[in-house]
Amino acid sequence: MRLPRLWAAAALLLAGCVATPIIVLGPNAPQDDLSAQLALDAAINSDPPRTGNRITLLRDGSETFPAMFAALQQAKDSINLEYYIFQDVHFDGQSIAELLRRKLRQGVAVNIIRDGYGSRNTDPAFLDRLKQEGAAMLVYHPLDAAAMLKLENPNDRDHRKIMLIDGRVAFVGGINLDRVYENKPDPIHDPAPTSARQAYWTDTDARIEGPAVADLQRLFMDNWQRQQGPAMAARTYYPPLAAVGTETVRIIGSAPRQDRPLYYATLLMAIHAARHRVSLGTGFFVPTHQQREELAATARRGIDLRLVLPSLSDVPQTLAAGRAGYGDLLEVGARIYEIQGMVLHSKFATIDGVWTTVGSSNLDRRSVVFNNEVDAVVFGRPTAAAAEALFDRDVARSKQITLAAWSQRPFSEREREFMARFWQFLM
């Protein structure tokens, strides 16, 4: 039973390295903050972003799962799910398996994409029960030997987290349908947990209503077709979507092997154009060379650069690899905070009070050259203000890493950082 999994893991690790693209950055635009960011978006996209959206930022499983379950209960036509980790999560005594099976019996179409590696530990009985009720399922790059021999690069993974209900309501962000988000914080009995799977997980999702939902639906459908998924039940997957809010949204679906990954370029250019503040939180901080250089240049020109990063991770090697680069950033004035007593899994940033992104892309090379990712870029002050409030809450739960303390770290930490650099290209 163990040999196929070990072989699959080895294949993922030994797959060939892919070059990270270089993005050419232009000068800052002379407009006001919001206009400047919108001008940059127009410069790298041929189609305009979607206006008239309502965005609700959700924190952790404690806010996200209730909102998801409530939306799923209202489904009348279709439910489309695309998740790196797809498990039978629970809320308020109910499981998502029970809810989806009930919806299938009511005639709602349920279509599911799950990643072969990320969802390798999903209970087969859970999946079988959904199939028996009529759910259509697709495994992105399965781990069985026959399927993997056909892959050009088994490192290519579907890291997206998308939930679509009736083509009208969407959830997107960093939160998987993973039972770790059911973990409860226990600061009294376990102030410094050592097991990431047992610790409390903090993360960010966005609930979206409005025209931008159609773009997420198109990403889902495109992936289903490219991976030759089974026939879907005929439903109204693209209903008319009227304006319901004030926020402008760009949905970005990145995919492996793109010569110029759009989200990578978008984030770099937004940081490059920042005028006042960049607040960035990520669960995996192993930036590319260009990302490190741009972050350092941002702090060097006097921008308030704040990074909230993890101190505990389910992939410990990434902590060492990320910490190896703290020095260059601290020396030029960046403020770095490590969140304490929990696992940080968020992937979000906000800039100048007008630009916010929430999605599945980490600040690492894997998100640039290997993973299918999805990110929502929101142009608007209300969402940016909400994101800043979430970021400030993270800072309050964090320990600031100073240059003096970092310079005095023990030799054992430096040794781990040195060794982690050898594996950095896979992280």
Residue pairs with C-beta under 8 A, 6 or more apart in sequence:
4 143
4 144
4 145
5 120
5 143
7 145
8 117
8 120
8 143
8 148
8 154
11 148
11 154
12 117
12 154
12 155
13 426
15 153
15 154
15 155
16 153
17 425
17 426
18 153
18 256
18 257
18 369
18 370
19 369
20 288
20 289
20 290
20 365
20 368
20 369
21 258
21 259
21 260
21 261
21 264
21 265
21 368
22 290
23 260
23 264
23 265
23 268
23 269
23 290
25 268
25 269
25 272
25 294
26 43
26 269
26 272
28 36
28 272
28 273
28 275
29 35
29 36
29 39
29 40
29 273
30 36
31 39
33 275
33 276
33 352
33 353
33 354
33 355
34 354
34 355
34 379
34 380
34 381
36 273
36 275
37 270
37 273
37 351
37 352
37 354
37 355
37 379
38 49
38 248
38 379
40 266
40 269
40 270
40 273
41 49
41 250
41 266
41 377
41 379
42 48
43 269
44 262
44 265
44 266
44 269
45 250
45 262
49 212
49 248
49 249
49 250
49 377
49 379
50 210
50 211
50 212
50 214
50 215
50 248
50 249
50 250
50 251
51 211
51 243
51 248
52 210
52 211
52 242
52 243
52 244
52 245
52 246
53 208
53 209
53 210
53 211
53 212
53 243
53 244
53 245
53 246
53 247
53 248
53 249
53 378
54 208
54 209
54 210
54 244
54 245
54 246
54 247
55 206
55 207
55 208
55 245
55 247
55 249
55 376
55 378
55 380
55 382
55 383
56 67
56 206
56 207
57 204
57 205
57 206
57 358
57 383
57 386
57 387
57 390
58 64
58 67
58 171
58 173
58 175
58 204
58 205
58 206
58 207
59 202
59 203
59 204
59 390
59 393
60 175
60 181
60 200
60 201
60 202
60 203
61 89
61 175
61 181
61 182
61 183
61 201
61 203
64 171
64 173
64 175
64 181
64 203
64 205
65 89
65 91
65 181
65 182
66 91
66 92
67 171
67 207
68 91
68 163
68 171
69 91
69 92
69 94
69 96
69 99
71 163
71 165
71 169
71 171
71 207
72 79
72 96
72 99
72 100
72 103
72 163
72 165
73 99
74 165
74 166
74 169
75 103
75 108
75 165
75 166
76 106
76 108
76 166
77 108
77 109
77 166
77 167
77 235
77 236
77 239
78 108
78 109
78 110
78 111
78 164
78 165
78 166
78 167
78 233
78 235
78 236
78 237
79 100
79 103
79 108
79 109
79 110
79 111
79 163
79 164
79 165
79 166
80 111
80 112
80 162
80 163
80 164
80 217
80 220
80 237
81 110
81 111
81 112
81 113
81 162
81 163
81 164
81 177
82 112
82 113
82 114
82 158
82 160
82 161
82 162
82 219
82 220
82 223
83 112
83 113
83 114
83 115
83 118
83 119
83 160
83 161
83 162
83 176
83 177
84 114
84 115
84 118
84 119
84 157
84 158
84 159
84 160
84 161
84 176
84 360
85 114
85 115
85 118
85 119
85 122
85 176
85 177
85 178
86 112
86 114
86 118
86 119
86 122
86 176
86 177
87 119
87 122
87 123
87 126
87 176
87 177
87 178
87 179
88 95
88 96
88 97
88 123
88 126
88 179
89 95
89 96
89 177
89 178
89 179
89 181
89 182
90 96
90 179
90 182
96 177
97 126
97 129
97 130
100 110
100 130
100 133
100 135
101 129
101 130
101 133
103 110
104 110
104 130
104 133
104 134
104 135
105 133
109 136
109 232
109 233
109 235
110 130
110 134
110 135
110 136
111 135
111 136
111 137
111 138
111 220
111 224
111 229
111 232
112 130
112 135
112 136
112 137
112 138
113 137
113 138
113 140
113 158
113 220
113 223
113 224
113 227
113 229
114 122
114 137
114 138
114 139
114 140
114 158
115 139
115 140
115 141
115 157
115 158
115 159
116 139
116 140
116 141
116 142
116 143
116 147
117 141
117 143
117 157
118 157
118 158
118 159
118 176
119 139
120 143
127 137
130 137
131 137
134 233
136 229
136 230
136 231
136 232
136 233
137 230
138 224
138 227
138 229
138 230
140 157
140 158
140 223
140 227
140 372
141 147
141 148
141 151
141 154
141 156
141 157
141 158
142 148
148 154
153 256
153 370
155 256
155 366
155 370
155 426
156 256
156 257
156 370
156 371
156 372
157 370
157 371
157 372
158 223
158 371
158 372
159 360
159 361
159 367
159 371
159 372
159 373
160 219
160 223
160 253
160 360
160 372
160 373
160 374
161 171
161 172
161 173
161 174
161 175
161 176
161 177
161 205
161 360
161 374
162 170
162 171
162 172
162 216
162 219
162 220
162 374
163 170
163 171
163 172
164 170
164 213
164 216
164 217
164 220
166 236
166 239
167 213
167 214
167 217
167 236
167 237
167 238
167 239
167 241
168 209
168 213
168 239
168 241
169 207
169 208
169 209
169 213
170 207
170 208
170 209
170 212
170 213
170 216
170 217
171 205
171 206
171 207
171 208
172 205
172 206
172 208
172 216
172 251
172 358
172 359
172 360
172 374
172 375
172 376
173 203
173 204
173 205
173 206
173 347
173 348
173 358
173 359
173 360
173 376
174 203
174 204
174 205
174 283
174 345
174 346
174 347
174 348
174 358
174 359
174 360
175 181
175 203
175 204
175 205
175 345
180 197
180 201
180 343
181 201
181 203
183 198
183 199
183 200
183 201
184 200
185 200
185 341
185 342
186 200
187 341
190 199
190 341
191 341
192 340
192 341
193 199
193 200
193 312
193 341
193 342
194 312
196 312
196 313
196 314
196 343
197 314
199 312
199 341
199 342
199 343
200 341
200 342
200 343
201 342
201 343
201 345
202 339
202 342
202 343
202 344
202 345
202 346
202 394
202 397
203 283
203 344
203 345
203 346
204 281
204 346
204 347
204 348
204 358
204 390
205 358
206 358
206 376
206 378
208 216
208 249
208 376
209 244
209 245
210 241
210 242
210 243
210 244
210 245
210 247
210 249
211 241
211 243
212 249
212 250
212 251
212 376
213 241
214 238
214 241
215 251
216 251
216 374
217 237
217 238
219 251
219 253
219 374
221 237
222 253
223 372
224 232
246 380
246 382
247 378
247 379
247 380
247 382
247 383
248 378
248 379
248 380
249 376
249 377
249 378
249 379
250 266
250 376
250 377
250 379
251 374
251 375
251 376
251 377
252 262
252 263
252 266
252 359
252 374
252 375
252 376
252 377
253 372
253 373
253 374
254 261
254 262
254 263
254 264
254 361
254 367
254 368
254 371
254 372
254 373
254 374
254 375
255 372
256 369
256 370
256 371
256 372
257 369
261 368
261 369
263 357
263 359
263 361
263 367
263 373
263 375
264 361
264 367
264 368
266 357
266 375
266 377
267 349
267 357
267 361
268 290
268 291
268 294
270 349
270 351
270 355
270 357
270 377
271 278
271 294
271 295
271 298
271 351
272 294
272 297
272 298
273 351
274 298
274 303
274 351
274 352
275 303
275 352
276 303
276 304
276 352
276 353
277 303
277 304
277 305
277 306
277 351
277 352
277 353
278 295
278 298
278 303
278 304
278 305
278 306
278 349
278 351
279 306
279 308
279 349
279 350
279 351
279 387
279 388
279 391
280 305
280 306
280 307
280 308
280 348
280 349
280 363
281 307
281 308
281 309
281 344
281 346
281 347
281 348
281 349
281 391
281 394
282 307
282 309
282 344
282 346
282 347
282 362
282 363
282 364
283 310
283 313
283 343
283 344
283 345
283 346
283 347
283 362
284 310
284 313
284 315
284 318
284 322
284 362
284 363
284 364
284 366
284 367
284 427
285 307
285 309
285 310
285 318
285 322
285 362
285 363
285 364
286 318
286 321
286 322
286 362
286 363
286 364
286 365
286 366
286 424
286 427
287 295
287 325
287 363
287 364
287 365
288 364
288 365
288 368
291 363
292 325
292 328
292 329
295 305
295 307
295 329
295 334
296 328
296 329
296 332
296 334
298 305
299 305
299 329
299 332
299 333
299 334
300 332
300 333
302 333
304 335
305 329
305 333
305 334
305 335
306 334
306 335
306 337
306 391
306 395
307 329
307 334
307 335
307 336
307 337
308 337
308 338
308 339
308 344
308 346
308 391
308 394
308 395
308 398
309 322
309 336
309 337
309 338
309 339
309 344
310 319
310 338
310 339
310 343
310 344
310 345
311 319
311 338
311 339
311 340
311 344
311 399
312 319
312 341
312 342
312 343
312 344
313 319
313 343
314 343
315 427
317 420
317 423
317 427
318 364
318 420
318 427
320 413
320 416
320 417
320 419
320 420
321 417
321 420
321 421
321 423
321 424
321 427
323 406
323 413
323 417
324 417
324 418
324 420
324 421
326 336
326 401
326 406
327 403
327 406
327 407
329 336
330 336
330 401
330 402
330 403
330 406
331 403
335 400
336 400
336 401
337 394
337 395
337 398
337 399
337 400
337 401
338 398
338 399
338 401
339 394
339 397
339 398
340 397
340 398
340 399
341 397
342 397
344 394
346 394
347 358
347 359
347 360
347 361
347 362
347 363
347 375
348 356
348 357
348 358
348 359
348 387
348 390
348 391
349 356
349 357
349 387
350 356
350 357
350 384
350 387
350 388
350 391
351 384
352 384
353 381
353 384
353 385
353 388
354 379
354 380
354 381
354 384
355 377
355 378
355 379
355 384
356 377
356 378
356 380
356 383
356 384
356 387
357 375
357 376
357 377
357 378
358 375
358 376
358 378
358 387
359 373
359 374
359 375
359 376
360 367
360 371
360 373
360 374
360 375
361 367
361 371
361 373
361 375
364 427
365 424
365 425
365 427
366 426
366 427
367 373
378 384
420 427
